[in-house]
Amino acid sequence: MSAAQTSTGSGRRVGRPFRPGQSGNPGGRPKGLAKATRELVGEDGMKLVELWWDIARDETRRDSDRLEASKLLADRGWGKAPAYMPMEEDNP
């Protein structure tokens, strides 16, 4: 066993138990998950939007939950903010 693959006292391997080129999730995402989600929520996602809006306005909820709901609404309504701003040479 290499240094990257050590064993815990329980016999479980820690680190990188997969061989090179071997996927940790060979089957990928279950094929019917997107379809099942749309059947529950509806094609337009309005139920999710209403839920997020209710959470964002609920003053009894944690601030972190309200902020996360607000981010979800903003990202879907106006797109995610860029992770960086391009710098102009004359404006450091």
C-alpha positions as CSV (number, residue, x, y, z in Angstrom):
1,M,0.0,0.0,0.0
2,S,1.4,3.4,-0.9
3,A,1.6,6.5,1.3
4,A,-1.5,7.9,-0.5
5,Q,-3.5,4.7,0.4
6,T,-3.4,4.1,4.1
7,S,-5.7,1.9,6.2
8,T,-7.7,3.0,9.2
9,G,-8.2,0.8,12.3
10,S,-11.5,-0.3,10.9
11,G,-9.9,-1.7,7.8
12,R,-11.3,1.0,5.5
13,R,-9.0,2.5,2.9
14,V,-8.4,6.2,3.0
15,G,-6.9,8.3,0.2
16,R,-7.1,7.1,-3.4
17,P,-8.6,3.6,-3.5
18,F,-9.2,3.7,-7.3
19,R,-6.6,2.5,-9.8
20,P,-5.4,5.0,-12.4
21,G,-8.0,5.3,-15.1
22,Q,-10.8,3.8,-13.0
23,S,-13.8,6.0,-12.3
24,G,-15.1,6.4,-8.8
25,N,-18.6,6.6,-10.3
26,P,-18.6,4.5,-13.4
27,G,-22.4,4.6,-13.8
28,G,-22.6,8.3,-13.5
29,R,-25.8,10.1,-12.4
30,P,-28.9,8.0,-12.5
31,K,-30.5,8.4,-15.9
32,G,-34.1,9.1,-14.7
33,L,-33.2,11.6,-12.0
34,A,-33.8,14.7,-14.1
35,K,-37.1,13.3,-15.4
36,A,-38.3,12.4,-11.9
37,T,-37.4,15.9,-10.7
38,R,-39.4,17.6,-13.4
39,E,-42.4,15.3,-12.8
40,L,-42.4,16.4,-9.1
41,V,-41.6,20.1,-9.6
42,G,-43.1,20.8,-13.0
43,E,-41.4,21.8,-16.2
44,D,-41.1,25.5,-15.4
45,G,-39.7,25.1,-11.9
46,M,-42.2,27.6,-10.4
47,K,-42.6,25.6,-7.3
48,L,-38.9,25.9,-6.6
49,V,-38.9,29.6,-7.2
50,E,-41.9,30.1,-4.8
51,L,-40.1,28.0,-2.1
52,W,-36.9,30.0,-2.5
53,W,-38.8,33.3,-2.4
54,D,-40.7,32.1,0.8
55,I,-37.4,31.2,2.5
56,A,-35.7,34.5,1.5
57,R,-38.6,36.6,3.0
58,D,-39.1,34.5,6.2
59,E,-37.5,36.5,9.0
60,T,-37.7,33.5,11.4
61,R,-35.2,31.5,9.3
62,R,-31.5,31.7,9.7
63,D,-29.7,34.4,7.8
64,S,-27.6,31.9,6.0
65,D,-30.7,30.1,4.6
66,R,-32.3,33.3,3.5
67,L,-29.0,34.4,1.8
68,E,-28.7,31.1,0.0
69,A,-32.3,31.3,-1.2
70,S,-31.6,34.8,-2.4
71,K,-28.5,33.7,-4.3
72,L,-30.4,30.9,-6.0
73,L,-33.1,33.3,-7.1
74,A,-30.5,35.9,-8.4
75,D,-28.4,33.3,-10.2
76,R,-31.4,31.9,-12.0
77,G,-33.0,35.3,-12.7
78,W,-30.0,37.3,-13.8
79,G,-27.2,34.7,-14.2
80,K,-24.3,34.0,-12.0
81,A,-21.9,36.9,-11.3
82,P,-18.5,36.5,-13.0
83,A,-15.8,35.1,-10.7
84,Y,-13.4,37.7,-11.8
85,M,-13.3,41.1,-13.4
86,P,-11.1,41.7,-16.4
87,M,-8.4,44.2,-15.5
88,E,-7.6,47.2,-17.8
89,E,-4.0,48.1,-18.0
90,D,-4.5,51.8,-17.1
91,N,-6.7,50.9,-14.1
92,P,-4.9,48.6,-11.7
